[in-house]
Amino acid sequence: MSERDRMSIRDDGLFVCPQCRDRLTKQPDNYLCSDCKREYPIIFGIADFRIRSDPYLSLQEERAKAKRLATEIEQSFSAMLDYYYEITDDVPPVLATRYKAYHYNGPKQARQSLARLGVASDDVILDVGCGTGGALIAAAENCSHIYGMDIALRWLVICQQRLKEQGITATLVCADIEASPFPDEYFSKITATDLLENVYSVDKTLVALGRLLKADGKLWLAGSNKFCLGPHPSTRLWAIGYFPGKLRSRLVKRLRGVDSLRFINLISPGRIIRYAKRIGLYTHTLSPRMVALDEDGHYPAIDRLLIKTYVVVARLPLLRQLLIWVGPAFEMILRKSPYPMESKGVDQA
């Protein structure tokens, strides 16, 4: 087994079949379920447990794109990230610049988020929708039991290279959160940044996240707010979440060249809180998304100015409360109750 394989797969006896939940057996090139006989390939050292792909690409197309990233260019994180956006036709260059800055800023942002979550050395932590691994890099500073999961193999290939350059060991798996390869109640802490916008079902994803958490475990969530009055973080269009679906699609396509929201769930903190409570996840903290910028200046100057202005406004008590509901983004910590019908109030941190 290659060094890359050893980096990515450390828990051969841990995984369960996403389809039937039976234990899986590790083979040289795949995982095999002895019950339903389904095989899950290991691709570039990453176990691929997907039964379906993400909405953007078929499984075949997605694996082909991951192969291009892994074989056609220099194996460095920065080169792979640049190449990703070169071969991704539906991301205009102006948005690609912002998206790349977001990835570079990931570890800095995640350190602040994990501090609020209170990650300890004995935690078993999972980052769902881990992307290029910003939260995994931050978590490795305080914790050794680190797992990253994403439905997109293409992102995990880039993440794997980034972790290698940082000297960080984490278990990476490619999977759909609604059909996870992890046993129930395995994780004490879970992070999910901008996940709910990109899943097939928000409600089913919340159920799946709750199932993976140990009793009294905590889930950190962050997302873009449907009811933002200002520019939407990914489209930079003002109040776009208030428009009806068809009109919103036409506007985004006309003004940005492609409807980048076509597969996006527009979510709000109130909607998440209400459903989470029904399934035993109670709101521990709720606040506007607290943003931390790295010092490398990857964001364009105007974006850095807007972000710094937002950070100042988000610290003002009255405006802070308003930003939870109409600001660009929010974050919350949900706690899994050990008691089925326990009810807790909301601490608006």
FENMOUR-V718045 format. One record per backbone hydrogen bond with DSSP energy under -1.0 kcal/mol. CO is the residue of the C=O (numbers start at 1). NH is the residue of the N-H. If there is no record, write none. Layout:
# FENMOUR-V718045
co	nh
CO	NH
CO	NH
This chain:
# FENMOUR-V718045
co	nh
2	6
3	7
4	8
5	9
8	172
11	14
15	24
17	21
22	17
25	32
29	42
30	27
31	40
32	25
33	37
38	33
40	31
41	48
43	46
46	43
47	174
58	62
59	63
60	64
61	65
62	66
63	67
64	68
65	69
66	70
67	71
68	72
74	76
76	80
77	81
78	82
79	83
80	84
81	85
82	86
83	87
88	91
92	96
93	97
94	98
95	99
96	100
97	101
98	102
99	103
100	104
101	105
103	106
105	109
106	110
107	111
108	112
109	113
110	114
111	115
112	116
113	117
114	118
114	119
120	123
124	188
124	189
125	147
126	191
127	149
130	133
133	137
134	138
135	139
136	140
138	141
139	142
139	143
144	146
145	125
146	171
147	127
148	173
149	129
149	130
150	175
152	156
153	157
154	158
155	159
156	160
157	161
158	162
159	163
160	164
161	165
162	166
163	168
171	148
173	150
174	49
176	179
181	16
187	214
188	218
189	126
190	220
191	128
192	222
195	198
197	265
201	205
202	206
203	207
204	208
205	209
206	210
207	211
208	212
209	213
211	185
212	186
212	187
214	217
217	336
218	190
219	334
220	192
221	332
222	194
223	330
225	228
230	239
232	236
237	232
239	242
240	243
244	248
245	249
246	250
247	251
248	252
249	253
250	254
251	255
252	256
253	257
258	260
259	262
261	264
267	226
268	272
269	273
270	274
271	275
272	276
273	277
274	278
276	281
277	280
280	337
282	335
285	333
287	331
300	304
301	305
302	306
303	307
304	308
305	309
306	310
307	311
308	312
309	313
310	314
312	315
313	316
316	320
317	321
318	322
319	323
320	324
322	325
322	326
323	327
326	229
328	225
329	289
330	223
331	287
332	221
333	284
333	285
334	219
335	282
336	216
339	342
347	286
347	349
